[in-house]
């Protein structure tokens, strides 16, 4: 049988039909296998993580067969608990597949530590402007001490203790001034009184 006659024969036609059917079935099976392999029909809703602390985040995502990665820490935000999530990607309500990685930005546990600038000897107004500019808050209950310079800064108080220039305390901390009262220092007063008393005891 010549090749041309074979192509026209019923036997070739039957084999061709069987080959087409086999190819079609193979494609269908392959598509179903790929969908199964890539969890095509599986959808997991991403939970709302804003404000949730990391210990809870890990347990929550593990239960959903999701992973996470911390990509950054932002500046401290007092509206969120320390070490909690501020931003997430994908956002809450999105649908993802199993084992998807959720990217997180965290709130630090507290404000960053910054150095106290040099304040001693500055006026109340100068020191206040300087401390506000670097991120501190100033209280309204200054302590006055004997000092001839009125309202000149002689110290700073944080949480009931004196702090020095260069010491690092958290940004946004409230500081109270120790100011001069503008009067005659006590040691000068005592010396003046002593001289006056001695003068009164002298007889001419």
C-alpha positions as CSV (number, residue, x, y, z in Angstrom):
1,X,0.0,0.0,0.0
2,X,1.4,3.3,-1.1
3,X,1.7,6.2,1.4
4,X,-1.0,8.2,-0.5
5,X,-3.4,5.3,-0.3
6,X,-2.7,4.9,3.4
7,X,-3.6,8.6,4.1
8,X,-6.9,8.0,2.3
9,X,-7.6,4.7,4.1
10,X,-10.2,4.2,6.9
11,X,-7.5,2.8,9.2
12,X,-5.5,6.1,9.1
13,X,-8.7,8.1,9.7
14,X,-9.5,6.0,12.8
15,X,-5.9,6.5,14.1
16,X,-6.1,10.2,13.5
17,X,-9.4,10.5,15.4
18,X,-7.9,8.5,18.3
19,X,-4.8,10.7,18.4
20,X,-7.0,13.9,18.4
21,X,-9.1,12.4,21.3
22,X,-6.0,11.4,23.2
23,X,-4.5,14.9,22.8
24,X,-7.7,16.5,23.9
25,X,-7.8,14.3,27.0
26,X,-4.2,15.0,27.7
27,X,-4.7,18.8,27.6
28,X,-7.8,18.5,29.9
29,X,-5.9,16.4,32.4
30,X,-2.9,18.7,32.3
31,X,-5.0,21.8,32.9
32,X,-6.8,20.2,35.9
33,X,-3.4,19.1,37.3
34,X,-2.0,22.6,37.0
35,X,-5.0,24.1,38.7
36,X,-4.7,21.6,41.5
37,X,-1.0,22.1,41.8
38,X,-1.2,25.9,42.0
39,X,-4.3,25.9,44.3
40,X,-6.2,27.7,41.6
41,X,-9.5,27.3,43.4
42,X,-8.2,28.0,46.8
43,X,-8.8,31.5,48.2
44,X,-7.8,32.6,51.7
45,X,-9.0,36.0,52.9
46,X,-6.2,38.2,54.4
47,X,-7.2,39.2,57.9
48,X,-7.0,42.8,59.3
49,X,-3.7,43.0,61.1
50,X,-3.5,46.7,61.9
51,X,-2.9,47.1,65.7
52,X,-2.2,43.4,66.2
53,X,1.0,42.6,68.0
54,X,3.6,40.3,66.5
55,X,2.9,37.3,68.8
56,X,-0.7,37.2,67.7
57,X,0.2,37.9,64.1
58,X,2.4,34.8,63.9
59,X,-0.3,32.5,65.3
60,X,-3.1,34.0,63.2
61,X,-1.3,33.7,59.9
62,X,0.0,30.2,60.7
63,X,-3.5,29.0,61.3
64,X,-4.4,30.3,57.8
65,X,-1.4,28.7,56.2
66,X,0.1,32.1,55.4
67,X,3.6,33.5,55.9
68,X,4.8,37.0,56.8
69,X,7.9,39.2,56.4
70,X,8.6,42.4,58.3
71,X,9.8,44.8,55.7
72,X,10.2,48.0,57.8
73,X,9.6,49.8,61.1
74,X,8.0,53.2,60.9
75,X,8.3,56.1,63.3
76,X,6.6,55.4,66.6
77,X,2.8,56.1,66.4
78,X,1.1,56.4,69.9
79,X,-2.2,55.5,68.3
80,X,-1.0,51.9,67.9
81,X,0.4,49.5,70.5
82,X,4.2,49.1,70.5
83,X,5.5,46.2,68.3
84,X,2.2,46.0,66.4
85,X,1.3,46.1,62.7
86,X,0.8,49.6,61.2
87,X,0.6,48.6,57.5
88,X,0.2,45.4,55.5
89,X,0.4,44.2,52.0
90,X,-1.8,42.7,50.6
91,X,-4.5,44.7,52.4
92,X,-7.1,43.1,54.7
93,X,-9.9,41.5,52.7
94,X,-7.7,40.5,49.8
95,X,-7.9,36.9,48.6
96,X,-4.6,35.0,48.3
97,X,-3.4,31.4,47.9
98,X,-2.0,29.1,50.5
99,X,1.6,29.9,51.7
100,X,1.4,33.5,50.4
101,X,3.7,35.9,52.2
102,X,2.2,38.9,53.8
103,X,4.5,42.0,54.1
104,X,4.2,44.0,57.3
105,X,5.4,47.4,58.7
106,X,5.7,47.6,62.5
107,X,5.2,50.2,65.1
108,X,8.4,50.5,67.3
109,X,8.0,49.7,71.0
110,X,8.6,53.4,71.9
111,X,9.8,56.7,70.5
112,X,13.4,56.8,69.3
113,X,16.0,57.9,71.7
114,X,17.5,61.3,71.0
115,X,20.3,63.3,72.7
116,X,19.3,66.3,74.9
117,X,20.9,69.4,73.4
118,X,22.9,71.9,75.4
119,X,20.4,74.0,77.4
120,X,22.3,75.3,80.5
121,X,22.4,79.1,80.7
122,X,19.9,79.7,78.0
123,X,16.8,81.7,78.6
124,X,13.5,80.0,79.2
125,X,12.3,81.0,75.7
126,X,15.5,80.0,73.9
127,X,15.7,76.6,75.6
128,X,12.0,75.9,75.0
129,X,12.3,76.6,71.2
130,X,15.4,74.4,71.0
131,X,13.9,71.4,72.9
132,X,10.6,71.6,70.9
133,X,12.5,71.7,67.6
134,X,14.2,68.3,68.4
135,X,11.0,66.6,69.4
136,X,10.5,67.1,73.2
137,X,7.5,68.5,75.0
138,X,7.8,71.2,77.7
139,X,5.7,71.0,80.9
140,X,4.2,74.1,82.6
141,X,5.4,73.4,86.2
142,X,9.0,74.7,86.3
143,X,11.0,74.6,89.5
144,X,12.7,77.8,90.7
145,X,16.0,77.9,92.5
146,X,18.0,80.8,94.0
147,X,19.8,82.4,91.1
148,X,20.3,86.0,90.2
149,X,19.4,85.3,86.5
150,X,15.7,85.3,86.2
151,X,14.2,82.6,84.0
152,X,17.5,81.3,82.9
153,X,17.6,77.5,82.7
154,X,19.7,75.8,85.4
155,X,18.5,72.2,84.8
156,X,16.0,69.9,83.3
157,X,13.8,67.3,85.0
158,X,12.5,64.1,83.3
159,X,10.3,61.6,85.2
160,X,11.3,63.3,88.5
161,X,15.1,63.2,87.8
162,X,17.5,65.7,86.5
163,X,18.9,65.1,83.0
164,X,22.1,66.4,81.5
165,X,23.0,67.6,78.0
166,X,23.9,64.7,75.8
167,X,21.8,62.2,77.7
168,X,19.5,60.2,75.5
169,X,15.8,60.0,76.3
170,X,12.8,59.2,74.1
171,X,11.4,61.7,71.7
172,X,8.2,63.3,72.8
173,X,9.2,63.1,76.4
174,X,7.9,65.9,78.7
175,X,10.6,67.9,80.3
176,X,10.3,70.4,83.1
177,X,12.7,73.4,83.5
178,X,14.7,74.3,86.6
179,X,14.9,78.2,86.4
180,X,16.6,80.9,88.2
181,X,14.2,83.0,90.3
182,X,16.0,86.3,89.7
183,X,16.7,86.9,93.4
184,X,20.0,87.3,95.4
185,X,21.5,83.8,95.9
186,X,21.3,82.5,99.4
187,X,25.0,82.4,99.9
188,X,25.2,86.1,99.0
189,X,22.3,86.9,101.4
190,X,24.0,85.0,104.2
191,X,27.2,86.9,103.7
192,X,25.4,90.2,103.6
193,X,23.5,89.4,106.8
194,X,26.8,88.4,108.5
195,X,28.4,91.7,107.5
196,X,25.4,93.7,108.7
197,X,25.4,91.8,112.0
198,X,29.1,92.5,112.5
199,X,28.6,96.1,111.7
200,X,25.8,96.4,114.3
201,X,28.2,95.0,117.0
202,X,30.9,97.6,116.4
203,X,31.0,100.4,118.9
204,X,32.6,103.8,118.3
